[in-house]
Amino acid sequence: MAQEHTTELRDLVAVDLFYMRLLEKYMGGPVPVPAEISAAPTASGSNLAGAIDVLRRYLLLLDMAISAPMVRDALKESTEHSTAVSLFRYYLFKQNHSESDRDKTDFISTYLLKHPAPGCGRPAPQPAGHSNEAYSYMFSQKEAQEFQAEIERMLGVSTPELPPEHQQLLREFQYLHQEADEFRHFDQLMDSGILQRVRELKAQFGCSFYNPRVLAPCAVYNVFFGKRFDDLFREAAAQIKAFAAKVQQEGGSIMSRVDGDVTVKHLQDVEEESQILKQEYGHAKEHFHKVSKFKKAVDSRRSGRPSAAVAPVAPAAAAAAKGVASPGVQSLAESTRVAPAINASEENKIRGMVESIRNFVHAADPAAASVVPMRNKTMALTPGELEAFKADYSSEKSFRADFANMLTYLVAIHTRMQHEMEDYKSKRGSAYLWKPHADALAYLMTAADRSLKEAEQVCVVAGQRGLGEKAKALHVTMEKVRAQISAVAQTLQT
């Protein structure tokens, strides 16, 4: 017990010193400190408990003066790893948490993920961003598991189980990762509302947010999204400035309008991206929205089209609906400079969907395993599909392994088409947001058509082996996929 008190006192003293440095920086001078607080660090023996109680109450007072952005900005400066760990333990072990505490804990856990403990052997994360590399959600899960183990060592306590509803909430990060990876423009990211949606998701965890099972994937997502945000912002700022410089080099007026009320001078006056990214988010938020607006103006001027467009995919969609791998479908998926990444990314997402459904089926109550929760609804698995997801033939080269793989792949691609179609419907009136989803749907229809042809061959083999029930189960799933292709085609045509 004495050792626990000593550790807690050390943590509280470290938090107090961190807070004091922050307040002195903002106040421009020393902060008056009560005598009993000054004496607390040297307390020992029977005085330990009293010193801890005094420091706890004093830090609750300072908590009201220290905002979450202040903590985040302070962590950008040189911070000892031991201080960050003390802050982390302080917030996690608090009895009552505020919304500000959640944000502070989120910032600190992200900092600890990016700055591993000396000698722990875990490398700092290297987010891939979107440099033509296929994003792997499975890799992020592995990274989260490693960081969770590190958090558990920091806390020295066992991790409690999450309530079932919060286990399901964690699955949302898979979709957020995928959505963030699809952004191609900074204004697209800002228009998506993803920042607010992530905040709302974290708030839904309530007290479970402080569970290492939640903190670890949140931190992994923060690092990944932060890199994506910074890269797209820098790219947008550079394009804005380059456009303004080009207009002036060609003799254009600095006051000429680019689009709407945006002038060349507005573009020229955009601050250096490095300076904006260093600012506290509350102050930088206005700059982010300005850059988003200016980027739209530049793109509109370059393309000579209005700010919204309709996806021209009807011919390809119609062909896919008939079960034909149309050249139109292929060209839509591959006509842009990012097409190879889209295809590789889609295959990763399909495989990730298979694993996600399989993990749920294995973890769920057997009586409820056939009803899989999805983003906005549930999905019912047929008995044949459920058995395929339950099976573990990963090390086999056999017909039953091929059959299970085919069935689970078809279910996953059917689900992916549903998700992309929902996203496309909600975003087709925007300038950019519809395009990644239209591209993804075009590829998914082509992949689905190819898979249906392969599934037909599997059905033939099943019939030859006298496995009529398996062939029937596969045909049921194939019909669902065909119906989904038709629905996608109809959506894209309208």
Backbone torsions as a table, in degrees:
resi	resn	phi	psi	omega
1	MET	NA	-40.7	179.1
2	ALA	-62.3	-38.1	178.9
3	GLN	-64.8	-40.5	178.4
4	GLU	-63.6	-41.5	178.1
5	HIS	-63.6	-40.0	-179.8
6	THR	-64.3	-42.8	178.4
7	THR	-64.1	-43.3	-179.9
8	GLU	-65.0	-41.7	178.7
9	LEU	-61.5	-41.9	179.9
10	ARG	-61.9	-41.2	178.1
11	ASP	-63.9	-45.4	-178.2
12	LEU	-64.1	-38.1	178.0
13	VAL	-65.5	-40.5	179.1
14	ALA	-64.2	-40.8	178.2
15	VAL	-65.1	-42.4	179.0
16	ASP	-60.0	-44.8	179.0
17	LEU	-63.7	-40.9	178.5
18	PHE	-62.1	-46.4	179.4
19	TYR	-62.4	-42.5	-177.3
20	MET	-63.6	-41.5	178.0
21	ARG	-61.6	-40.0	178.6
22	LEU	-63.8	-48.0	-177.2
23	LEU	-65.6	-38.7	178.8
24	GLU	-64.2	-36.2	178.0
25	LYS	-65.2	-43.6	-177.2
26	TYR	-76.6	-29.9	-179.0
27	MET	-88.9	-17.2	-180.0
28	GLY	76.4	22.6	179.5
29	GLY	179.9	178.6	-178.0
30	PRO	-65.8	151.9	179.7
31	VAL	-106.1	130.5	178.3
32	PRO	-61.1	134.0	-178.1
33	VAL	-124.9	129.1	177.5
34	PRO	-59.0	149.0	-176.2
35	ALA	-60.1	-38.6	-177.6
36	GLU	-68.9	-25.1	175.6
37	ILE	-74.8	-41.3	178.7
38	SER	-62.4	-31.9	-177.2
39	ALA	-84.8	-16.0	-174.0
40	ALA	-58.3	-40.9	-176.7
41	PRO	-60.6	-24.4	-177.6
42	THR	-97.2	5.7	-178.4
43	ALA	-65.4	150.1	179.0
44	SER	-154.2	170.3	176.0
45	GLY	56.2	-128.6	-176.6
46	SER	-70.4	-14.9	-179.3
47	ASN	-85.3	-8.0	-175.4
48	LEU	-60.4	-49.5	-176.2
49	ALA	-61.1	-40.7	179.5
50	GLY	-65.9	-41.4	179.5
51	ALA	-65.0	-38.7	178.6
52	ILE	-64.4	-43.1	-179.8
53	ASP	-62.6	-42.6	179.7
54	VAL	-63.8	-44.6	-179.0
55	LEU	-65.8	-39.7	178.3
56	ARG	-57.2	-48.5	-177.2
57	ARG	-67.5	-36.1	179.4
58	TYR	-67.7	-39.0	179.5
59	LEU	-69.4	-30.4	174.6
60	LEU	-61.9	-36.3	176.2
61	LEU	-67.1	-47.0	-179.2
62	LEU	-65.6	-30.2	178.2
63	ASP	-55.0	-33.6	-178.5
64	MET	-73.4	-21.1	179.8
65	ALA	-93.2	-18.2	-176.6
66	ILE	-103.5	111.2	179.0
67	SER	-83.3	161.4	178.2
68	ALA	-60.8	-43.4	177.0
69	PRO	-61.1	-31.6	176.7
70	MET	-63.5	-41.2	178.6
71	VAL	-65.5	-44.8	-179.1
72	ARG	-60.6	-46.1	-178.0
73	ASP	-67.5	-34.6	178.5
74	ALA	-66.4	-33.9	179.8
75	LEU	-69.6	-19.5	177.2
76	LYS	-70.7	-21.5	176.5
77	GLU	-85.3	178.7	-178.8
78	SER	-66.1	115.9	-179.8
79	THR	-128.9	129.3	178.5
80	GLU	-66.1	143.2	-178.9
81	HIS	-60.0	-39.3	-179.0
82	SER	-63.0	-34.8	177.9
83	THR	-67.1	-42.4	178.8
84	ALA	-62.9	-39.4	178.8
85	VAL	-66.0	-40.2	177.9
86	SER	-63.1	-43.1	176.2
87	LEU	-59.9	-43.7	-178.5
88	PHE	-60.0	-50.1	-179.5
89	ARG	-64.4	-37.2	-179.6
90	TYR	-58.9	-48.4	-178.1
91	TYR	-69.4	-39.7	-177.5
92	LEU	-68.2	-33.6	-176.1
93	PHE	-91.9	1.3	176.6
94	LYS	-63.5	145.2	-178.5
95	GLN	-75.5	-37.7	-179.8
96	ASN	-124.4	133.9	-176.1
97	HIS	-116.2	141.8	174.7
98	SER	-102.2	172.0	176.1
99	GLU	-61.7	-37.0	178.1
100	SER	-64.0	-37.4	178.0
101	ASP	-61.6	-39.1	179.6
102	ARG	-62.4	-44.1	-179.9
103	ASP	-65.7	-41.2	179.5
104	LYS	-63.1	-44.3	179.3
105	THR	-62.6	-39.6	179.0
106	ASP	-61.5	-44.1	179.4
107	PHE	-64.1	-42.3	-175.9
108	ILE	-71.1	-40.5	179.0
109	SER	-64.6	-35.7	177.1
110	THR	-66.3	-40.6	177.1
111	TYR	-60.9	-44.3	-178.3
112	LEU	-67.1	-33.0	175.5
113	LEU	-65.6	-42.0	-178.4
114	LYS	-75.3	-20.0	-178.8
115	HIS	-126.8	82.8	-178.2
116	PRO	-59.9	155.2	177.7
117	ALA	-61.8	139.5	178.7
118	PRO	-56.9	129.9	177.0
119	GLY	79.7	5.4	-177.8
120	CYS	-78.6	-18.7	178.6
121	GLY	87.2	-7.4	179.0
122	ARG	-89.3	124.9	179.9
123	PRO	-74.2	153.7	175.1
124	ALA	-65.5	143.6	-178.4
125	PRO	-64.2	143.9	177.7
126	GLN	-122.0	81.7	-177.9
127	PRO	-61.2	137.4	-175.2
128	ALA	-77.7	-18.1	-174.3
129	GLY	62.8	-127.9	179.2
130	HIS	-143.5	47.4	-178.9
131	SER	-84.8	59.0	179.5
132	ASN	59.9	23.5	177.6
133	GLU	-105.6	136.2	178.4
134	ALA	-69.4	127.8	-178.9
135	TYR	-77.4	134.9	-179.3
136	SER	-115.8	109.7	176.9
137	TYR	-68.0	-29.7	179.1
138	MET	-61.8	-36.2	177.8
139	PHE	-64.6	-40.8	-179.2
140	SER	-65.2	-34.1	177.1
141	GLN	-64.2	-40.8	178.7
142	LYS	-64.2	-42.5	179.1
143	GLU	-62.0	-40.8	179.4
144	ALA	-65.7	-39.7	179.3
145	GLN	-64.1	-39.6	178.5
146	GLU	-66.0	-41.3	-179.9
147	PHE	-70.3	-34.8	176.9
148	GLN	-60.1	-43.5	178.8
149	ALA	-61.4	-37.9	179.2
150	GLU	-67.3	-40.4	178.0
151	ILE	-61.6	-43.7	-179.6
152	GLU	-61.0	-36.6	177.0
153	ARG	-68.0	-38.8	178.2
154	MET	-61.6	-40.9	-174.7
155	LEU	-82.1	-29.6	180.0
156	GLY	70.8	21.2	178.1
157	VAL	-133.2	157.8	179.5
158	SER	-75.7	150.2	-178.6
159	THR	-85.2	123.4	178.7
160	PRO	-71.3	157.5	176.8
161	GLU	-69.5	149.3	176.4
162	LEU	-87.2	146.8	171.8
163	PRO	-60.2	149.9	-178.1
164	PRO	-54.2	-39.1	-178.2
165	GLU	-66.6	-29.4	178.7
166	HIS	-81.8	-27.5	172.3
167	GLN	-63.0	-38.1	178.3
168	GLN	-70.0	-36.7	178.4
169	LEU	-60.2	-35.1	-179.8
170	LEU	-59.8	-28.9	-179.2
171	ARG	-64.2	-22.2	-179.9
172	GLU	-61.4	-27.9	-178.5
173	PHE	-64.2	-26.9	176.4
174	GLN	-61.3	-45.5	-178.7
175	TYR	-70.2	-35.4	178.9
176	LEU	-66.6	-41.5	175.4
177	HIS	-57.5	-47.5	-177.3
178	GLN	-64.8	-41.9	179.9
179	GLU	-63.8	-45.1	-179.7
180	ALA	-62.8	-34.5	-178.8
181	ASP	-70.3	-19.7	-177.5
182	GLU	-88.1	-12.0	-178.7
183	PHE	-64.0	135.4	178.3
184	ARG	-115.7	-16.6	-177.0
185	HIS	-135.3	148.9	179.8
186	PHE	-65.0	-40.0	179.5
187	ASP	-66.9	-30.2	175.2
188	GLN	-63.1	-44.4	178.8
189	LEU	-62.1	-46.0	-177.7
190	MET	-65.7	-37.3	-179.4
191	ASP	-71.2	-22.1	-172.9
192	SER	-70.7	-22.4	-177.2
193	GLY	73.0	16.8	-174.7
194	ILE	-66.7	-31.6	-179.9
195	LEU	-61.0	-47.9	-179.9
196	GLN	-68.2	-37.2	-179.5
197	ARG	-64.9	-36.5	178.0
198	VAL	-68.0	-41.1	177.3
199	ARG	-59.8	-43.7	-179.4
200	GLU	-65.4	-38.0	178.6
201	LEU	-63.0	-46.1	179.7
202	LYS	-61.9	-37.9	179.8
203	ALA	-65.4	-31.5	-178.0
204	GLN	-65.9	-19.8	179.5
205	PHE	-72.0	-20.4	-178.3
206	GLY	59.3	-134.5	-179.6
207	CYS	-66.8	-22.8	179.8
208	SER	-66.7	-14.5	178.6
209	PHE	-58.4	-30.2	-176.1
210	TYR	-85.3	5.4	175.4
211	ASN	-79.9	132.9	179.3
212	PRO	-53.7	-27.2	179.0
213	ARG	-67.1	-22.8	177.5
214	VAL	-97.3	-43.3	-177.1
215	LEU	-59.6	-39.5	-175.8
216	ALA	-64.9	-53.5	178.5
217	PRO	-65.4	-30.1	175.9
218	CYS	-62.3	-45.4	-179.4
219	ALA	-64.6	-40.7	178.6
220	VAL	-61.8	-43.8	177.9
221	TYR	-63.3	-43.0	-178.6
222	ASN	-58.3	-42.8	-179.3
223	VAL	-65.9	-45.4	-179.8
224	PHE	-62.2	-49.5	-177.4
225	PHE	-66.9	-38.3	179.3
226	GLY	-59.1	-40.7	178.2
227	LYS	-66.6	-41.9	179.8
228	ARG	-64.4	-43.3	179.4
229	PHE	-60.1	-50.3	-178.0
230	ASP	-62.3	-43.0	-178.4
231	ASP	-63.1	-46.0	-179.1
232	LEU	-68.3	-35.4	178.8
233	PHE	-65.8	-46.3	179.9
234	ARG	-61.3	-41.4	179.7
235	GLU	-62.9	-43.0	-179.6
236	ALA	-65.3	-45.4	-179.3
237	ALA	-62.0	-41.1	179.9
238	ALA	-64.7	-40.7	-179.9
239	GLN	-67.8	-37.6	178.8
240	ILE	-63.0	-48.7	-178.8
241	LYS	-65.8	-39.1	-179.8
242	ALA	-64.5	-38.6	179.0
243	PHE	-65.8	-43.4	179.3
244	ALA	-62.2	-41.9	179.5
245	ALA	-64.5	-39.5	-179.2
246	LYS	-64.8	-42.5	179.3
247	VAL	-59.1	-43.5	-178.9
248	GLN	-70.2	-37.5	178.6
249	GLN	-63.5	-30.5	-179.8
250	GLU	-88.0	8.7	175.5
251	GLY	89.4	8.9	179.4
252	GLY	-72.7	154.8	179.4
253	SER	-76.3	142.9	178.4
254	ILE	-67.3	-21.3	-178.8
255	MET	-96.7	2.6	180.0
256	SER	-68.4	148.3	-177.2
257	ARG	-83.2	138.6	177.4
258	VAL	-92.3	-49.9	178.6
259	ASP	-164.7	126.7	-178.2
260	GLY	61.9	-126.9	-179.2
261	ASP	-95.9	9.1	-179.5
262	VAL	-87.3	124.9	179.6
263	THR	-108.2	168.4	177.0
264	VAL	-61.0	-35.5	179.3
265	LYS	-62.1	-39.0	176.4
266	HIS	-57.5	-43.6	-179.0
267	LEU	-67.1	-41.5	-178.4
268	GLN	-64.9	-32.2	-174.6
269	ASP	-86.0	3.0	177.1
270	VAL	-60.6	129.7	-179.2
271	GLU	-64.8	157.6	175.8
272	GLU	-58.7	136.2	-175.5
273	GLU	-59.5	-34.5	-178.9
274	SER	-64.0	-34.0	179.5
275	GLN	-72.6	-40.7	-179.6
276	ILE	-66.6	-43.0	-177.3
277	LEU	-66.5	-20.5	177.9
278	LYS	-82.0	-16.0	-176.4
279	GLN	-74.1	157.7	171.7
280	GLU	-62.2	139.8	-170.9
281	TYR	-57.9	-39.0	179.9
282	GLY	-58.1	-37.4	178.2
283	HIS	-78.7	-34.1	-176.0
284	ALA	-81.7	-15.9	-174.6
285	LYS	-56.4	-42.9	179.4
286	GLU	-61.7	-39.6	178.5
287	HIS	-64.4	-40.7	-179.6
288	PHE	-60.2	-44.5	-179.2
289	HIS	-68.7	-34.2	176.2
290	LYS	-64.3	-46.2	179.8
291	VAL	-61.4	-39.9	177.2
292	SER	-60.3	-45.1	179.7
293	LYS	-64.1	-43.4	-178.5
294	PHE	-67.2	-37.1	179.5
295	LYS	-62.9	-40.8	176.9
296	LYS	-62.2	-40.9	-178.9
297	ALA	-63.4	-43.8	180.0
298	VAL	-64.0	-45.6	-179.7
299	ASP	-63.8	-38.4	179.1
300	SER	-65.1	-41.3	179.9
301	ARG	-66.2	-40.9	-179.0
302	ARG	-67.4	-41.7	-174.5
303	SER	-86.5	-20.1	-178.8
304	GLY	66.9	27.4	179.3
305	ARG	-124.0	161.5	177.9
306	PRO	-67.8	174.0	-171.8
307	SER	-75.1	-6.2	176.7
308	ALA	-130.7	151.4	-179.0
309	ALA	-143.7	158.6	177.0
310	VAL	-106.6	135.0	-175.9
311	ALA	-67.4	121.3	-177.2
312	PRO	-85.7	71.5	-173.0
313	VAL	-121.7	8.7	-172.9
314	ALA	-58.3	-46.2	-178.5
315	PRO	-59.9	-44.4	-179.6
316	ALA	-65.0	-41.1	-179.0
317	ALA	-63.5	-41.6	-178.9
318	ALA	-62.3	-41.2	179.2
319	ALA	-64.4	-42.1	-179.5
320	ALA	-64.8	-34.8	-179.7
321	ALA	-62.9	-27.3	178.9
322	LYS	-86.0	1.8	179.4
323	GLY	83.9	19.9	-179.2
324	VAL	-106.5	133.2	177.2
325	ALA	-78.8	78.3	-173.1
326	SER	-65.9	141.8	172.7
327	PRO	-58.3	-30.0	178.4
328	GLY	-62.7	-40.0	177.9
329	VAL	-64.2	-45.2	-178.6
330	GLN	-63.4	-42.3	-177.0
331	SER	-68.1	-34.1	178.5
332	LEU	-64.8	-38.5	-178.3
333	ALA	-76.5	-20.5	-172.9
334	GLU	-121.5	6.2	-172.7
335	SER	-78.5	-19.6	-178.2
336	THR	-94.4	167.6	-176.7
337	ARG	-69.4	-15.0	-178.9
338	VAL	-103.6	9.6	-173.4
339	ALA	-59.0	-44.7	-179.4
340	PRO	-57.5	-38.5	179.2
341	ALA	-67.0	-35.8	179.5
342	ILE	-62.7	-46.7	-178.7
343	ASN	-62.8	-48.3	179.2
344	ALA	-63.1	-39.9	179.2
345	SER	-63.8	-41.6	-179.4
346	GLU	-62.6	-42.0	178.9
347	GLU	-63.2	-37.6	176.1
348	ASN	-62.9	-40.2	-178.7
349	LYS	-67.9	-37.4	177.7
350	ILE	-64.3	-46.2	178.3
351	ARG	-63.9	-38.7	177.4
352	GLY	-63.4	-36.1	177.5
353	MET	-65.6	-41.6	176.8
354	VAL	-56.8	-48.3	-178.4
355	GLU	-65.8	-37.6	-179.9
356	SER	-63.4	-46.9	178.9
357	ILE	-65.7	-42.3	-179.9
358	ARG	-61.3	-43.1	179.3
359	ASN	-61.3	-40.2	179.0
360	PHE	-64.8	-46.9	-177.6
361	VAL	-58.8	-40.6	-178.6
362	HIS	-71.4	-32.5	-175.3
363	ALA	-90.2	-21.3	-173.1
364	ALA	-77.3	161.6	171.0
365	ASP	-60.2	129.8	-177.3
366	PRO	-52.6	-31.7	-178.4
367	ALA	-71.5	-21.4	-177.1
368	ALA	-116.8	6.6	-173.2
369	ALA	-67.4	-20.6	-176.8
370	SER	-81.6	-9.4	178.2
371	VAL	-107.6	103.0	-172.9
372	VAL	-97.9	123.2	178.2
373	PRO	-71.4	133.4	177.1
374	MET	-117.6	-169.0	-174.2
375	ARG	-55.4	-57.1	-175.8
376	ASN	-119.5	5.0	-177.5
377	LYS	-163.6	-171.4	176.5
378	THR	-114.2	160.6	179.1
379	MET	-124.8	129.2	-179.8
380	ALA	-94.6	125.2	176.3
381	LEU	-89.7	139.8	173.6
382	THR	-71.9	161.8	177.8
383	PRO	-54.7	-39.8	178.9
384	GLY	-65.6	-41.0	178.6
385	GLU	-65.4	-41.7	-180.0
386	LEU	-60.9	-44.3	179.2
387	GLU	-63.6	-37.3	179.7
388	ALA	-64.4	-40.0	179.1
389	PHE	-72.8	-29.2	178.1
390	LYS	-72.9	-30.9	-174.0
391	ALA	-66.4	149.4	176.1
392	ASP	-127.9	91.6	179.9
393	TYR	-116.0	28.1	-172.8
394	SER	-60.4	-29.1	-177.5
395	SER	-96.5	3.1	-176.0
396	GLU	-98.7	150.3	167.3
397	LYS	-118.8	86.7	-173.0
398	SER	-146.9	168.2	178.3
399	PHE	-65.1	-41.6	-178.0
400	ARG	-63.7	-32.8	176.2
401	ALA	-68.7	-43.3	178.0
402	ASP	-62.2	-39.9	-179.8
403	PHE	-64.1	-47.4	-179.7
404	ALA	-63.4	-41.2	179.5
405	ASN	-63.7	-41.6	179.9
406	MET	-64.8	-44.5	-177.5
407	LEU	-65.3	-44.9	-178.9
408	THR	-67.8	-35.3	178.4
409	TYR	-65.1	-42.8	180.0
410	LEU	-63.8	-40.4	177.3
411	VAL	-62.6	-43.1	-178.3
412	ALA	-65.7	-42.7	-178.3
413	ILE	-70.2	-33.3	174.5
414	HIS	-61.6	-43.8	-179.7
415	THR	-68.2	-40.7	178.5
416	ARG	-61.7	-40.7	178.0
417	MET	-63.0	-39.4	177.5
418	GLN	-60.4	-47.0	-178.6
419	HIS	-63.7	-46.4	-178.2
420	GLU	-65.8	-35.5	179.6
421	MET	-66.3	-39.9	176.8
422	GLU	-62.1	-43.9	-179.7
423	ASP	-66.1	-40.6	179.6
424	TYR	-62.8	-43.9	-179.6
425	LYS	-60.1	-39.4	-175.9
426	SER	-77.4	-15.8	-172.6
427	LYS	-123.2	4.7	-173.1
428	ARG	-71.8	-10.9	177.4
429	GLY	-89.6	-2.6	-177.6
430	SER	-91.0	171.9	-175.9
431	ALA	-71.0	-38.5	-173.0
432	TYR	-127.7	-27.2	-165.9
433	LEU	-63.5	-25.3	-179.0
434	TRP	-71.4	-30.8	-166.6
435	LYS	-63.4	-47.7	179.4
436	PRO	-60.2	-34.8	-179.1
437	HIS	-73.9	-36.7	175.4
438	ALA	-64.3	-43.2	177.6
439	ASP	-61.0	-44.9	-179.0
440	ALA	-63.2	-42.6	179.6
441	LEU	-63.1	-39.7	178.3
442	ALA	-61.3	-44.2	179.1
443	TYR	-67.0	-41.8	-178.7
444	LEU	-62.4	-37.9	177.9
445	MET	-64.5	-41.5	178.3
446	THR	-64.2	-44.8	179.8
447	ALA	-65.0	-38.3	179.4
448	ALA	-65.2	-42.1	179.0
449	ASP	-62.2	-43.3	178.1
450	ARG	-61.4	-43.2	-178.7
451	SER	-66.9	-34.8	178.4
452	LEU	-64.1	-38.8	177.3
453	LYS	-63.7	-41.2	178.5
454	GLU	-67.4	-37.4	-179.9
455	ALA	-65.0	-34.1	176.9
456	GLU	-59.1	-40.7	179.1
457	GLN	-65.9	-38.4	178.0
458	VAL	-63.8	-39.1	178.0
459	CYS	-63.1	-39.9	178.4
460	VAL	-60.8	-46.6	179.4
461	VAL	-63.1	-40.9	179.0
462	ALA	-60.3	-41.9	178.3
463	GLY	-63.8	-40.8	179.8
464	GLN	-63.9	-29.2	-178.9
465	ARG	-92.3	4.9	179.4
466	GLY	75.7	21.6	-178.6
467	LEU	-100.6	62.1	-175.9
468	GLY	-61.0	-37.0	-178.8
469	GLU	-65.2	-37.9	178.4
470	LYS	-67.0	-42.4	178.5
471	ALA	-61.7	-40.4	179.2
472	LYS	-64.8	-42.5	179.6
473	ALA	-62.0	-41.0	-179.8
474	LEU	-68.3	-37.6	179.2
475	HIS	-62.6	-37.0	179.0
476	VAL	-61.0	-46.1	179.5
477	THR	-67.4	-38.6	179.3
478	MET	-61.5	-38.6	178.8
479	GLU	-65.4	-36.0	177.0
480	LYS	-63.8	-41.0	-179.9
481	VAL	-65.9	-42.5	178.5
482	ARG	-61.3	-42.4	178.5
483	ALA	-63.3	-36.7	179.9
484	GLN	-69.7	-39.0	176.1
485	ILE	-59.0	-44.1	179.7
486	SER	-62.8	-41.6	179.1
487	ALA	-64.8	-40.8	178.4
488	VAL	-62.9	-45.9	-179.0
489	ALA	-59.8	-43.5	-179.5
490	GLN	-64.3	-40.4	179.2
491	THR	-63.2	-44.6	-178.8
492	LEU	-69.1	-32.0	179.4
493	GLN	-67.7	-32.5	179.4
494	THR	-83.8	NA	NA
